[in-house]
């Protein structure tokens, strides 16, 4: 059971790291309105989706990133009539990404990551005590 506890906290560490990667991408693209080819295509916020279990080791325990959903909320429209990407009314759509929400999500992911580290350290401590008892 101890090895299972370490696997669970390890899967949580991986999941929270992947979540932080998505958040970092959202923050880095908060003003991005062009795709890689230079065409008008505003960046869509990435939302990580988690599911129970850890398919990496075939366990029903732990957690894994099951996918990344694109946020389909309306774009933030800004009046920029001189922009080549403005619509007929002079508005340009920008990604609907809130700096405050992304920072809160990053703080939550960081705390969950720290909690998983604490669990892993406690598990290692239990391993050590168990080995001392056996010897």
Backbone as a chain_set.jsonl record, in Angstrom:
{"seq": "XXXXXXXXXXXXXXXXXXXXXXXXXXXXXXXXXXXXXXXXXXXXXXXXXXXXXXXXXXXXXXXXXXXXXXXXXXXXXXXXXXXXXXXXXXXXXXXXXXXXXXXXXXXXXXXXXXXXXXXXXXXXXXXXXXXXXXX", "coords": {"N": [[0.819, -1.206, 0.0], [2.045, 1.183, 0.611], [3.64, 1.777, -1.608], [1.672, 2.371, -3.416], [0.658, 4.734, -2.335], [2.768, 6.466, -2.824], [2.754, 6.445, -5.599], [0.28, 7.666, -6.064], [0.646, 10.293, -5.059], [2.698, 11.036, -6.775], [1.431, 11.005, -9.274], [-0.284, 13.116, -8.854], [1.551, 15.222, -8.663], [2.555, 15.312, -11.298], [0.194, 15.913, -12.705], [-0.457, 18.471, -11.653], [1.762, 19.914, -12.499], [1.368, 19.847, -15.252], [-0.971, 21.306, -15.338], [-0.018, 23.807, -14.48], [1.57, 24.387, -16.683], [-0.355, 24.794, -18.681], [-1.621, 27.06, -17.607], [0.506, 28.891, -17.652], [0.834, 29.095, -20.409], [-1.609, 30.29, -21.072], [-1.315, 32.787, -19.797], [0.917, 33.763, -21.155], [-0.132, 34.188, -23.643], [-2.054, 36.148, -23.497], [-2.592, 38.443, -24.954], [-2.554, 37.605, -27.554], [-3.461, 37.549, -30.88], [-3.007, 36.547, -33.355], [-2.376, 33.631, -35.331], [0.163, 31.049, -35.829], [0.756, 31.307, -38.517], [0.414, 33.943, -39.0], [-2.147, 34.801, -39.376], [-5.358, 36.193, -38.549], [-6.52, 34.934, -35.668], [-7.637, 34.694, -32.727], [-6.136, 33.674, -29.667], [-7.25, 30.939, -27.733], [-8.238, 30.324, -24.446], [-6.75, 27.747, -22.539], [-8.021, 24.965, -20.836], [-7.287, 22.715, -18.453], [-8.318, 19.333, -18.061], [-9.052, 16.944, -15.655], [-8.953, 13.474, -14.709], [-9.869, 10.63, -12.698], [-7.534, 8.104, -11.624], [-4.55, 6.525, -12.929], [-3.346, 6.108, -15.866], [-0.759, 5.642, -16.736], [0.496, 3.777, -15.125], [-1.453, 1.906, -14.965], [-3.199, 2.064, -12.822], [-6.063, 2.503, -10.699], [-6.001, 4.45, -8.909], [-5.022, 7.804, -7.97], [-4.469, 10.557, -10.244], [-4.934, 11.972, -13.518], [-4.144, 13.936, -16.433], [-6.722, 14.286, -18.53], [-7.385, 15.638, -20.776], [-7.268, 18.709, -22.707], [-9.288, 21.391, -22.754], [-10.617, 23.843, -24.957], [-11.482, 27.136, -24.268], [-14.59, 28.412, -25.04], [-15.728, 30.878, -24.7], [-17.046, 34.194, -25.392], [-15.034, 36.494, -27.285], [-12.983, 39.224, -26.053], [-13.95, 42.278, -26.987], [-12.375, 45.01, -28.483], [-12.205, 48.413, -29.238], [-10.624, 49.296, -32.025], [-10.257, 50.856, -34.576], [-8.302, 51.323, -36.552], [-6.903, 49.005, -36.855], [-5.752, 46.277, -38.841], [-7.202, 43.983, -38.438], [-9.676, 44.612, -37.572], [-13.254, 44.49, -37.262], [-16.276, 45.291, -39.163], [-17.397, 47.293, -37.573], [-15.204, 48.326, -36.339], [-14.017, 46.908, -34.27], [-11.775, 44.701, -32.551], [-11.279, 41.35, -31.756], [-10.068, 39.975, -28.775], [-8.298, 37.513, -26.77], [-10.254, 36.004, -24.199], [-9.117, 36.143, -21.424], [-8.523, 36.231, -18.058], [-6.318, 37.897, -16.035], [-6.3, 37.868, -13.236], [-7.845, 35.581, -12.564], [-6.281, 33.564, -13.746], [-3.948, 33.842, -12.224], [-4.941, 33.132, -9.708], [-5.639, 30.463, -10.234], [-3.068, 29.49, -10.736], [-1.905, 29.804, -8.218], [-3.463, 28.022, -6.74], [-2.825, 25.584, -8.037], [-0.115, 25.486, -7.446], [-0.167, 25.215, -4.657], [-1.473, 22.744, -4.446], [0.459, 21.17, -5.644], [2.561, 21.459, -3.791], [1.311, 20.208, -1.611], [1.184, 17.57, -2.533], [3.905, 17.014, -2.631], [4.474, 17.072, 0.1], [2.99, 14.846, 0.943], [4.378, 12.834, -0.441], [6.881, 13.016, 0.828], [6.153, 12.311, 3.449], [5.374, 9.693, 2.976], [7.815, 8.561, 2.185], [9.137, 8.81, 4.603], [7.655, 7.022, 6.156], [8.348, 4.635, 4.84], [11.048, 4.524, 5.546], [10.904, 4.243, 8.371], [9.549, 1.829, 8.508], [11.471, 0.126, 7.397], [13.462, 0.318, 9.349], [12.204, -0.921, 11.479], [12.012, -3.497, 10.503], [14.661, -4.295, 10.417]], "CA": [[0.0, 0.0, 0.0], [2.892, 2.369, 0.632], [4.044, 2.124, -2.963], [0.497, 3.0, -4.017], [0.58, 6.115, -1.85], [3.783, 7.236, -3.545], [2.26, 6.581, -6.972], [-0.818, 8.633, -6.061], [1.189, 11.649, -4.948], [3.474, 11.3, -7.998], [0.494, 11.349, -10.349], [-0.755, 14.465, -8.544], [2.619, 16.157, -9.032], [2.576, 15.415, -12.757], [-1.029, 16.602, -13.119], [-0.37, 19.893, -11.312], [2.768, 20.51, -13.384], [0.706, 20.039, -16.542], [-1.915, 22.407, -15.132], [0.77, 25.04, -14.474], [1.999, 24.629, -18.061], [-1.509, 25.381, -19.368], [-1.808, 28.41, -17.063], [1.595, 29.714, -18.187], [0.496, 29.35, -21.806], [-2.693, 31.271, -21.096], [-0.762, 34.097, -19.437], [1.833, 34.207, -22.212], [-0.896, 34.521, -24.854], [-3.19, 36.971, -23.082], [-2.824, 39.46, -25.984], [-2.272, 36.997, -28.857], [-4.618, 37.517, -31.783], [-2.601, 35.934, -34.616], [-1.851, 32.271, -35.227], [1.556, 30.89, -36.248], [0.892, 31.731, -39.917], [0.186, 35.383, -39.071], [-3.55, 35.067, -39.684], [-6.17, 36.578, -37.403], [-7.15, 33.82, -34.967], [-7.327, 34.938, -31.316], [-5.808, 32.534, -28.807], [-8.32, 30.484, -26.838], [-7.751, 29.871, -23.143], [-6.688, 26.293, -22.358], [-8.546, 24.522, -19.542], [-6.936, 21.306, -18.253], [-9.37, 18.474, -17.507], [-8.456, 15.815, -14.95], [-9.776, 12.291, -14.466], [-9.261, 9.744, -11.698], [-6.735, 6.988, -12.113], [-3.254, 6.819, -13.525], [-3.151, 5.134, -16.94], [0.666, 5.374, -16.95], [0.856, 2.519, -14.456], [-2.627, 1.049, -14.95], [-3.827, 2.122, -11.503], [-7.308, 3.262, -10.57], [-5.732, 5.499, -7.925], [-4.296, 8.954, -8.487], [-5.148, 11.472, -11.163], [-4.189, 12.233, -14.748], [-4.703, 14.922, -17.345], [-7.466, 13.543, -19.547], [-7.48, 16.45, -21.982], [-7.252, 20.155, -22.55], [-10.451, 21.969, -23.417], [-10.486, 25.232, -25.368], [-12.561, 27.986, -23.772], [-15.339, 28.963, -26.169], [-16.416, 32.101, -24.299], [-16.883, 35.265, -26.387], [-13.793, 37.267, -27.236], [-13.077, 40.589, -25.524], [-13.931, 43.17, -28.137], [-11.747, 46.307, -28.232], [-12.369, 49.346, -30.354], [-9.355, 49.629, -32.672], [-10.671, 50.981, -35.986], [-7.169, 51.356, -37.475], [-6.28, 47.687, -36.918], [-6.122, 45.508, -40.04], [-8.057, 42.868, -38.045], [-10.936, 45.147, -37.053], [-14.46, 44.144, -38.015], [-16.929, 46.417, -39.821], [-17.647, 48.334, -36.583], [-13.923, 48.799, -35.825], [-13.627, 46.152, -33.072], [-10.886, 43.551, -32.697], [-11.486, 40.376, -30.691], [-8.881, 39.513, -28.045], [-8.6, 36.363, -25.909], [-10.975, 36.271, -22.954], [-8.285, 35.573, -20.359], [-8.428, 37.123, -16.907], [-5.051, 37.781, -15.327], [-6.587, 37.525, -11.839], [-8.277, 34.177, -12.497], [-5.128, 32.711, -14.047], [-3.059, 33.884, -11.062], [-5.575, 32.314, -8.658], [-5.469, 29.067, -10.641], [-1.654, 29.147, -10.545], [-1.678, 29.669, -6.785], [-4.108, 26.767, -6.335], [-2.018, 24.48, -8.564], [1.133, 25.474, -6.681], [-0.452, 24.653, -3.328], [-1.752, 21.319, -4.616], [1.763, 20.562, -5.919], [3.244, 21.4, -2.5], [0.648, 19.191, -0.789], [1.621, 16.267, -3.027], [5.289, 16.829, -2.174], [4.393, 16.745, 1.528], [2.531, 13.457, 1.026], [5.485, 11.978, -0.886], [7.887, 13.017, 1.89], [5.615, 11.517, 4.564], [5.425, 8.294, 2.543], [9.219, 8.146, 2.279], [9.433, 8.678, 6.031], [7.055, 5.755, 6.6], [9.216, 3.582, 4.302], [12.258, 4.482, 6.358], [10.562, 3.695, 9.682], [9.226, 0.407, 8.31], [12.729, -0.596, 7.205], [14.135, 0.267, 10.657], [11.505, -1.927, 12.297], [12.327, -4.816, 9.946], [16.061, -4.686, 10.595]], "C": [[0.854, 1.257, 0.0], [3.328, 2.778, -0.761], [2.89, 2.791, -3.7], [0.362, 4.448, -3.596], [1.591, 6.993, -2.581], [3.365, 7.448, -5.001], [1.156, 7.634, -7.062], [-0.274, 10.054, -5.992], [2.022, 12.007, -6.178], [2.553, 11.691, -9.152], [-0.074, 12.75, -10.129], [0.277, 15.523, -8.901], [2.647, 16.386, -10.546], [1.364, 16.205, -13.248], [-0.953, 18.101, -12.827], [0.695, 20.613, -12.139], [2.158, 20.793, -14.751], [-0.305, 21.181, -16.468], [-1.177, 23.744, -15.16], [1.262, 25.396, -15.879], [0.873, 25.284, -18.859], [-1.737, 26.819, -18.905], [-0.742, 29.35, -17.614], [1.339, 30.059, -19.656], [-0.611, 30.382, -21.942], [-2.164, 32.672, -20.809], [0.146, 34.639, -20.54], [1.08, 34.684, -23.448], [-2.097, 35.419, -24.582], [-3.554, 38.044, -24.118], [-2.664, 38.913, -27.404], [-3.539, 36.916, -29.709], [-4.286, 36.868, -33.128], [-2.099, 34.519, -34.38], [-0.421, 32.225, -35.756], [1.794, 31.343, -37.685], [0.665, 33.23, -40.09], [-1.235, 35.763, -39.433], [-4.305, 35.404, -38.406], [-6.907, 35.36, -36.847], [-6.794, 33.971, -33.481], [-7.117, 33.635, -30.537], [-7.017, 32.206, -27.942], [-7.707, 29.912, -25.579], [-7.818, 28.35, -23.065], [-7.147, 25.956, -20.946], [-8.207, 23.044, -19.377], [-8.079, 20.536, -17.587], [-8.702, 17.239, -16.898], [-9.472, 14.691, -14.781], [-9.085, 11.426, -13.424], [-8.486, 8.623, -12.363], [-5.444, 7.462, -12.734], [-2.978, 5.785, -14.61], [-1.681, 4.791, -17.196], [1.095, 4.071, -16.287], [-0.352, 1.595, -14.294], [-3.372, 1.025, -13.63], [-5.133, 2.902, -11.548], [-7.166, 4.383, -9.551], [-4.98, 6.646, -8.592], [-5.149, 9.775, -9.43], [-4.291, 11.626, -12.417], [-4.902, 13.299, -15.567], [-5.406, 14.166, -18.466], [-7.622, 14.335, -20.841], [-7.4, 17.929, -21.655], [-8.37, 20.712, -23.412], [-10.14, 23.407, -23.808], [-11.711, 26.003, -24.892], [-13.282, 28.616, -24.955], [-16.128, 30.214, -25.785], [-16.168, 33.197, -25.339], [-15.554, 36.014, -26.199], [-14.05, 38.621, -26.58], [-12.924, 41.531, -26.716], [-13.368, 44.535, -27.725], [-11.884, 47.169, -29.485], [-11.005, 49.792, -30.851], [-9.617, 49.763, -34.17], [-9.521, 50.991, -36.986], [-6.475, 49.999, -37.63], [-6.692, 46.966, -38.199], [-7.054, 44.33, -39.724], [-9.399, 43.326, -37.48], [-12.104, 44.695, -37.924], [-15.077, 45.416, -38.602], [-17.185, 47.588, -38.865], [-16.356, 48.882, -35.965], [-13.43, 48.07, -34.586], [-12.74, 44.956, -33.435], [-11.122, 42.63, -31.505], [-10.161, 39.915, -30.104], [-9.265, 38.332, -27.163], [-9.298, 36.795, -24.621], [-10.245, 35.571, -21.813], [-8.153, 36.614, -19.264], [-7.123, 36.859, -16.178], [-5.274, 37.33, -13.885], [-6.981, 36.062, -11.697], [-7.11, 33.237, -12.765], [-4.143, 32.703, -12.876], [-3.63, 33.069, -9.91], [-5.432, 30.837, -8.983], [-4.028, 28.61, -10.439], [-1.344, 28.956, -9.064], [-2.273, 28.358, -6.265], [-3.301, 25.559, -6.802], [-0.713, 24.354, -7.789], [0.922, 24.859, -5.299], [-0.761, 23.165, -3.407], [-0.449, 20.564, -4.886], [2.534, 20.394, -4.613], [2.636, 20.332, -1.589], [1.072, 17.791, -1.225], [3.07, 15.982, -2.658], [5.304, 16.429, -0.706], [3.965, 15.292, 1.721], [3.654, 12.507, 0.626], [6.569, 11.895, 0.183], [7.426, 12.205, 3.096], [5.663, 10.029, 4.222], [6.85, 7.766, 2.628], [9.628, 7.958, 3.733], [8.859, 7.371, 6.582], [7.862, 4.565, 6.087], [10.44, 3.405, 5.202], [11.994, 3.852, 7.73], [10.26, 2.213, 9.572], [10.503, -0.419, 8.137], [13.513, -0.706, 8.51], [13.504, -0.799, 11.534], [11.885, -3.33, 11.814], [13.77, -5.25, 10.201], [16.447, -4.81, 12.046]], "O": [[0.447, 2.285, -0.543], [3.386, 3.966, -1.078], [3.111, 3.681, -4.522], [-0.006, 5.3, -4.404], [1.293, 8.139, -2.918], [3.601, 8.515, -5.567], [1.103, 8.403, -8.022], [-0.68, 10.918, -6.769], [2.047, 13.17, -6.583], [2.863, 12.604, -9.917], [-0.319, 13.486, -11.086], [-0.074, 16.598, -9.387], [2.752, 17.523, -11.008], [1.497, 17.071, -14.114], [-1.342, 18.914, -13.666], [0.544, 21.796, -12.445], [2.398, 21.847, -15.341], [-0.471, 21.934, -17.428], [-1.641, 24.701, -15.78], [1.358, 26.574, -16.223], [1.114, 26.217, -19.625], [-2.015, 27.698, -19.721], [-1.048, 30.478, -18.0], [1.598, 31.182, -20.09], [-0.562, 31.245, -22.818], [-2.522, 33.629, -21.494], [0.141, 35.838, -20.822], [1.598, 35.494, -24.216], [-3.049, 35.44, -25.361], [-4.696, 38.503, -24.157], [-2.642, 39.688, -28.361], [-4.537, 36.308, -29.323], [-5.177, 36.66, -33.951], [-1.472, 34.236, -33.359], [0.144, 33.265, -36.096], [2.911, 31.723, -38.036], [0.719, 33.735, -41.211], [-1.505, 36.918, -39.762], [-3.939, 34.958, -37.319], [-7.811, 34.827, -37.49], [-5.778, 33.445, -33.026], [-7.825, 32.646, -30.729], [-7.72, 33.103, -27.476], [-6.77, 29.115, -25.636], [-8.807, 27.738, -23.469], [-6.716, 26.583, -19.979], [-8.77, 22.201, -20.077], [-8.723, 21.037, -16.665], [-7.892, 16.576, -17.545], [-10.68, 14.922, -14.719], [-7.864, 11.476, -13.277], [-8.749, 8.248, -13.505], [-5.269, 8.645, -13.025], [-2.442, 4.713, -14.327], [-1.385, 3.763, -17.805], [1.943, 3.348, -16.808], [-0.279, 0.606, -13.564], [-4.098, 0.073, -13.343], [-5.287, 3.838, -12.331], [-8.091, 5.17, -9.349], [-4.376, 6.473, -9.651], [-6.378, 9.7, -9.418], [-3.076, 11.433, -12.379], [-6.101, 13.53, -15.412], [-4.759, 13.485, -19.261], [-7.953, 13.769, -21.883], [-7.455, 18.339, -20.496], [-8.395, 20.531, -24.629], [-9.466, 24.116, -23.061], [-12.844, 25.567, -25.094], [-12.657, 29.28, -25.783], [-17.089, 30.574, -26.465], [-15.189, 33.135, -26.083], [-15.041, 36.136, -25.087], [-15.181, 39.106, -26.552], [-11.879, 41.562, -27.365], [-13.82, 45.137, -26.751], [-11.703, 46.712, -30.614], [-10.313, 50.565, -30.189], [-9.242, 48.885, -34.948], [-9.736, 50.697, -38.162], [-5.562, 49.859, -38.444], [-7.853, 47.035, -38.601], [-7.634, 43.743, -40.637], [-10.169, 42.514, -36.968], [-11.977, 44.537, -39.138], [-14.474, 46.488, -38.545], [-17.191, 48.744, -39.29], [-16.408, 49.806, -35.153], [-12.521, 48.552, -33.911], [-12.924, 44.301, -34.461], [-11.16, 43.091, -30.364], [-9.249, 39.518, -30.829], [-10.44, 38.165, -26.839], [-8.966, 37.825, -24.035], [-10.696, 34.544, -21.304], [-7.723, 37.741, -19.511], [-6.853, 35.735, -15.755], [-4.523, 36.502, -13.37], [-6.495, 35.376, -10.798], [-6.964, 32.222, -12.084], [-3.562, 31.661, -12.57], [-2.885, 32.387, -9.207], [-5.133, 30.037, -8.096], [-3.787, 27.477, -10.02], [-0.601, 28.045, -8.697], [-1.659, 27.671, -5.449], [-3.113, 24.61, -6.04], [-0.257, 23.245, -7.508], [1.745, 24.072, -4.833], [-0.357, 22.402, -2.529], [-0.273, 19.442, -4.41], [3.094, 19.33, -4.349], [3.359, 19.633, -0.879], [1.296, 16.92, -0.384], [3.429, 14.833, -2.399], [6.063, 15.544, -0.31], [4.515, 14.589, 2.568], [3.863, 11.486, 1.281], [7.12, 10.82, 0.421], [8.224, 11.487, 3.699], [5.961, 9.201, 5.084], [7.071, 6.647, 3.091], [10.385, 7.042, 4.052], [9.505, 6.694, 7.382], [8.045, 3.587, 6.812], [10.81, 2.289, 5.566], [12.776, 3.022, 8.194], [10.66, 1.426, 10.43], [10.608, -1.526, 8.665], [14.165, -1.722, 8.751], [14.207, -1.504, 12.258], [12.058, -4.242, 12.623], [14.066, -6.445, 10.202], [17.595, -5.132, 12.353]]}, "num_chains": 1, "name": "protein.A"}
